[in-house]
Amino acid sequence: MSARTFISETLILPGTGKAFEVLKGQVMRIEQVAGGQCVDFNAFNLHDYKEFMHCGRTRTVHGFHPSEGDFLWSQPPRENALLYILRDTYGRNDVLFPRCSAYLYEAAYGFHDHTNCHDIQAEAQREYGLTPDDVHDSFNFFMCTEVQTDGTATITRQSSQAGDYVEMVALMDVLAVPNVCGADVMRTSNFSLKPVKITIWEASEDDLAAVPKVPILRSQRTPDQFRNATIKATRELTADPDYVAGFTNTPIVETEVTIELPADLATAFNAIANRELYGADDGAALRDILFTWWEERFLQAKSGAPSLETQD
């Protein structure tokens, strides 16, 4: 078994965060010091900050509670795997709730100045020239959340212990920014703030071998393929007088296809056609049946998420 090479160890104190350059093939461990502490996390492509970890895509692929064996994905149209969760000794994380903010504490508790994840994150990222606008939705490590049957979401207390940790291996050079969640008046970290420890290693051969392959697809576009790859230098929005729309596959063309069903299939079709939704529109009902059948048998991804089936 090959060994890791130690790079650094850092203690992050309550109310603070720290930006780390984690290069491709390095491992970051986020570790509980006292237990019961939520850690908010942002991650950016180190060489292009406009590519960042996207909770929406990560949530679609791996659900509300990504853990060991899952990836942290970047946003469309990049949709690259930025990091891979090698180990997770606690197994409860969240990509549903947004970061807490100064507005939240003033509106809900009347605290004008209070530790909060957005401001902590912004200050940590400022070291690399990023602004408060560049803070993105956070991956919330060790945060326990639940979705109720009525659609509401709640935060529950957590039971992580000292020594519990999450380890991620970088799949590209990233700026990884963990912060000690500032929610001391919420259940998020059991109504208190505790430090966390960050350790970085050069990954072992075994670490790298444990990462599943992911497909490289033509639709994963880079800025050189954008119609406009220039980052705006001003904040005011004005229309480009020379703009000409160029939407994909437009104008949309519909082609009518006639399908004749034998008597037995027509009877089966009428028995399962969703008349409540489509009424007498046989075409719409048949289209629903066809694509539902295809999804159940051939769609490798859940809820429209990318397939993780490996490709050579």
Residue pairs with C-beta under 8 A, 6 or more apart in sequence:
1 204
1 206
2 204
2 205
2 206
3 204
4 27
4 201
4 202
4 203
4 204
4 207
5 201
5 202
6 199
6 201
7 26
7 200
7 201
7 202
8 20
8 198
8 199
8 200
9 197
9 198
9 199
9 200
10 18
10 20
10 197
10 198
10 199
11 33
11 195
11 196
11 197
11 198
12 18
12 178
12 179
12 180
12 195
12 196
12 197
12 198
13 180
13 195
14 115
14 180
14 182
14 184
14 193
14 194
14 195
15 115
15 120
15 180
15 182
15 193
16 120
16 123
16 124
16 179
16 180
17 40
17 120
17 121
17 123
17 124
17 177
17 178
17 179
17 180
18 124
18 177
18 178
18 179
18 198
19 124
19 125
19 127
19 128
19 175
19 176
19 177
20 28
20 175
20 176
20 177
20 178
20 198
20 200
21 46
21 173
21 174
21 175
21 176
22 28
22 83
22 170
22 173
22 174
22 175
22 176
22 200
23 46
23 170
23 173
24 170
24 171
24 172
24 173
25 169
25 170
25 202
25 203
25 208
26 169
26 170
26 200
26 201
26 202
26 203
27 86
27 167
27 168
27 169
27 170
27 200
27 201
27 202
27 203
27 207
28 83
28 167
28 168
28 170
28 176
28 198
28 199
28 200
29 165
29 166
29 167
29 197
29 198
29 199
29 200
29 201
30 39
30 41
30 141
30 165
30 166
30 167
30 168
30 178
30 196
30 197
30 198
31 163
31 164
31 165
31 196
31 197
31 198
31 199
32 90
32 142
32 160
32 161
32 162
32 163
32 164
32 165
32 194
32 196
32 197
33 162
33 194
33 195
33 196
33 197
34 162
34 194
34 195
35 159
35 160
35 161
35 162
35 163
35 164
35 194
36 142
36 157
36 158
36 159
36 160
36 189
36 190
36 192
36 194
37 142
37 160
37 180
37 181
37 189
37 193
37 194
37 195
37 196
38 140
38 141
38 142
38 143
38 158
38 181
38 183
38 188
38 189
39 140
39 141
39 142
39 178
39 179
39 180
39 181
39 196
40 99
40 117
40 120
40 121
40 138
40 139
40 140
40 141
40 178
40 179
40 181
41 53
41 138
41 139
41 140
41 141
41 176
41 177
41 178
41 179
42 52
42 53
42 121
42 125
42 135
42 136
42 138
42 139
42 176
42 177
43 52
43 53
43 72
43 82
43 83
43 139
43 174
43 175
43 176
43 177
44 51
44 52
44 53
44 130
44 174
44 175
44 177
45 51
45 52
45 74
45 78
45 82
45 172
45 173
45 174
45 175
46 172
46 173
46 174
46 175
47 173
48 223
49 128
49 130
49 134
49 175
50 223
50 231
51 74
51 75
51 78
51 80
52 74
52 75
52 136
53 72
53 73
53 74
53 82
53 83
53 136
53 139
54 73
54 74
54 75
54 76
54 136
54 137
55 95
55 96
55 136
55 137
55 138
55 139
56 75
56 137
57 73
57 74
57 75
57 76
57 79
57 305
57 306
58 66
58 70
58 71
58 72
58 73
58 95
58 139
59 66
59 95
59 96
60 302
60 303
60 304
60 305
61 70
61 71
61 73
61 301
61 302
61 305
61 306
61 308
62 70
62 71
62 95
64 94
64 95
64 96
64 145
64 147
65 91
65 92
65 93
65 94
65 95
65 145
66 72
66 85
66 93
66 95
66 139
67 85
67 88
67 91
67 92
67 93
68 85
68 86
68 87
68 88
68 91
69 85
70 84
70 85
71 81
71 82
71 83
71 84
71 85
71 171
71 214
71 308
72 81
72 82
72 83
72 84
72 85
72 139
72 168
73 79
73 80
73 81
73 82
73 306
74 80
74 81
74 82
77 219
77 220
77 221
78 220
78 221
78 222
79 219
79 220
79 306
80 171
80 172
80 220
81 171
81 214
82 170
82 171
82 172
82 174
83 168
83 169
83 170
83 171
83 174
83 176
84 168
84 169
84 171
84 211
84 212
85 166
85 167
85 168
86 167
86 168
86 169
86 207
86 210
86 211
87 165
87 166
87 167
88 165
88 166
88 167
89 163
89 164
89 165
89 166
90 142
90 158
90 160
90 161
90 164
90 166
92 142
92 143
92 144
92 158
92 160
93 139
93 140
93 141
93 142
93 143
93 166
94 139
94 140
94 143
94 144
94 145
95 137
95 139
95 140
96 145
96 147
96 153
97 140
97 143
97 145
97 153
97 155
98 137
98 138
99 116
99 117
99 118
99 121
99 135
99 137
99 138
99 140
100 116
100 117
100 118
100 181
100 182
100 183
100 186
100 188
101 116
101 117
101 118
101 119
102 113
102 114
102 116
102 118
102 119
104 116
105 111
105 114
105 116
105 185
106 112
106 114
109 185
114 182
115 182
115 184
115 193
116 182
116 183
117 138
117 179
117 181
117 182
117 183
118 132
118 135
119 132
119 182
120 179
120 180
120 182
121 135
121 138
121 177
121 179
122 130
122 131
122 132
122 134
122 135
124 177
124 179
125 134
125 135
125 175
125 177
128 175
140 181
141 166
141 178
142 158
142 160
142 164
142 166
143 155
143 158
143 181
143 188
144 155
144 156
144 157
144 158
145 153
145 154
145 155
145 156
146 153
146 154
146 156
147 153
148 154
155 186
155 187
155 188
156 187
157 187
157 190
158 188
158 189
158 190
168 176
169 203
169 207
169 208
169 211
170 176
171 211
178 196
178 198
180 193
180 194
180 195
180 196
181 188
181 189
181 193
182 193
183 189
184 191
184 192
184 193
185 191
212 308
212 310
213 310
213 311
214 306
214 308
214 310
215 306
215 307
215 308
215 309
215 310
215 311
216 311
217 306
223 229
227 246
259 286
261 269
269 282
269 285
269 286
269 289
272 289
273 282
273 285
273 286
273 289
274 285
274 288
275 285
277 285
277 288
278 284
278 285
278 288
300 307
300 308
300 309
301 307
301 308
